[in-house]
Amino acid sequence: MALAFGVLGLPGADAGTLSVVVACEAIPHVLGLLVGGVVADRYPRRLVMFTGECFSLIAWLGIGTMFVLGWAPIPLVCAFAVLTGLAGAVVWPVLSGIIPEVAPPDRLQPANALLAVGANVARIGGLIAAGAVVVLVGPGWALIAAAAVYGCAAAFAWRIGSTPRPGREGGTSVLGELREGWVEFSSREWLWVVVAQFALLVLAWQGAHTVLGPVVAEAELGGAGAWSAILTGEAVGMLVGVVIALRIRPRRPILVGVLLTSLTALPYLLLGLGSPLPLIVAAGFVMGLGMDTFTVLWQTTMQREVPPEVLSRVASYDAFGSMLFGPVGVLLAGPAAVHLGAHGALLVCAALIVLSALLALLSRDVRTLRAPALVAPRPEGTHPAPVDPATP
């Protein structure tokens, strides 16, 4: 949010300018994911995560400082945005691979849900604080504060222990490891179908969420404070969603998850229709609830179905395919706002999101994949302690 309103506040900046900056973050993020998956399967995952957090610290500190100084040439902002994209490409595949290393198999879903609870509590606090800081002292200070938080994240990442991973040794080339990951990815229809669904969903979501939504909020709803309220509603919904995910054990987790993803269209439909702010905030809540319940079910299913030694590579194909057209959505959002109007473009985005879910449901595997029977949990204190891979 701070980046969006910081760019929109620059002299001469408009939706097209914001599209370019966000694309500079999104494109290297997508292009770097596959290599990030290989890195995460080859090197100690806590060290890979630490490196990614440090990239984010440097990038957001640089952009925030430029906004505060009032000197923010777009090419330099874009250069730092590229670094944030690379940081995401490094960290994203690690997140899927590291959880089974530190959580026992019978507690994967609760572990994913509890981690998401922590993330969403932090997200809510961050969005509330960001809205206040952007309104009161400007987006630059919000981004500097975010950089400090990334510094704390790097410190915590450094302290994560992890167990040795099978298949870590050997002299296989990067291309060989990518081929191995592709075989595991492409052999599971439910996996690649939902990734294809998300390629279309994220195309629409990126344009609506990072460009069109802030443009409408700035023009009609009151600016950064209104957009902060919408994002906070979404974050609260995410928190409720993961609490629900702690309790439910659907027999067909992918079917349930895909149905929930269709709720993502709701806030953009209401924004496109010019609905009042409280209704849009409520729609953001519903969207967040659906998406984070889906995320916990999806992550847990992948961790159960995919061998651990290739999990980060499969996760990188998941992220790469899901985000493949995200930069396209960002780049098209600005011209779409000009030619269709921001409201019309938002309605198109909402329709694409619903269509993506309907197409995914055509797959029999998506509709029928079943979760395994519940495994009796092992008593506390009987699980082996995590091992730090950096320790001889």
Number of C-alpha atoms within 10 A of each C-alpha: 19 23 23 20 21 23 23 19 14 16 8 8 13 15 23 20 19 26 26 18 24 25 24 24 22 26 21 20 28 24 16 18 29 27 19 26 31 26 20 29 26 22 14 21 28 25 20 22 26 23 18 26 26 19 22 27 26 18 22 26 22 21 26 26 17 17 25 18 9 11 12 20 11 16 12 15 21 19 16 23 27 21 22 26 26 24 28 24 26 29 22 21 32 29 17 24 26 24 19 21 18 19 18 14 17 14 16 20 24 18 20 23 27 18 14 22 20 12 14 24 14 14 19 21 12 19 21 16 15 24 24 17 20 22 16 10 11 20 29 26 21 27 28 23 20 20 24 16 16 22 19 15 18 22 14 14 19 16 12 18 21 21 17 14 19 11 11 14 10 7 8 11 10 14 11 12 19 20 13 14 23 16 11 17 22 14 10 13 15 21 22 19 19 25 21 19 22 27 22 24 29 27 25 30 26 27 27 30 20 21 27 29 22 24 25 23 19 17 9 13 18 12 17 24 19 21 25 25 20 24 24 24 25 30 28 20 26 30 28 21 27 30 19 17 24 19 11 13 15 14 14 17 23 25 23 17 23 24 17 21 25 22 22 24 27 22 27 29 22 21 26 23 13 14 13 12 19 13 14 25 22 19 25 29 27 25 26 29 28 27 24 29 28 24 21 26 26 20 19 24 20 18 20 18 13 16 13 21 17 27 28 30 33 30 27 31 28 24 22 23 23 22 27 24 22 26 25 19 26 32 25 19 30 24 16 20 21 12 11 14 15 23 23 16 25 31 21 18 29 25 17 20 25 19 16 22 22 15 13 23 19 11 15 12 18 23 17 14 16 15 17 12 8 8 9 8 10 12 7 6 7 7 11 9 12 14 14 15 17 10 6 4
